[in-house]
Amino acid sequence: MSRISVRGFAVASATAVTAVGSVVGVASGSTAQNNDAEATAAGTTLLADIPAGQQAVVQTASLTQQADAQAIAADAGAKKEAEEAARKAAARTAVAKKKEADEAARKKAEREAAEREAKEAEASRSATRDAASFSVQSSYSVAEIQAMARQMVPSAQFQCFSNIVNHESSWNYQAVNASSGAYGLFQALPASKYSSAGSDWQTNPATQIKWGLSYMDGRYGSPCEAWTFWQANHWY
């Protein structure tokens, strides 16, 4: 029989070897054999030194220890992998939830902004007055004409509207361009264009304001779009 070391079967500790030696001693009925086995625990016990009837027991015990150790290592590895997988899954879930929350917040902000714009536009329309609602005067100051315009032009568009009038006529509703004949607040050419808003266009700045606002909305979409064009071209 070959002299195969018990260590080849992974009996790696003195405790394990002692347990094996005890089994061998009891089975042989000899205390001396048990003591010999314990004595060799610090060294190497050879399979050939164990009675043939007990060699299978030793091999089984060694393989059982080996299997237990491997099972423990496998459990630890599986646990670590499961924890890592759970961590990654939680991270993915958190990212997805944040993305959903951000998207919901963006849509909510857009919806609220649209609602505010609609309300502001409605408020502006409600606040505007028609040219005919102003009483006729023999003359008008710049401040009075501007006050009329503020009541007729949507508030969000008034500054752009005012910028154009400032450049065209400095709010003089009777301004005349000597070379071209352009007339009024908006320097309409020909001046008769104002008549589409009312027959009193020569004497009533409200009629001219009505025409100018209609012209800007119709041709450019709004006074601010008209002002953008004016800035690029110096005419509109």
Secondary structure, 3 states (H helix, E strand, C coil): CCCCEHHHHCCCCHHHHHHHHHHHHHHHCCHHHHHHHHHHHHCCCEHHHCCHHHHHHHHHHHHHHHHHHHHHHHHHHHHHHHHHHHHHHHHHHHHHHHHHHHHHHHHHHHHHHHHHHHHHHHHHHHHCCCHHHCCCCCCCCHHHHHHHHHHHCCHHHHHHHHHHHHHHHCCCCCCECCCCCCECCCCECCHHHHHHCCCCCCCCHHHHHHHHHHHHHHHHCCHHHHHHHHHHHCCC
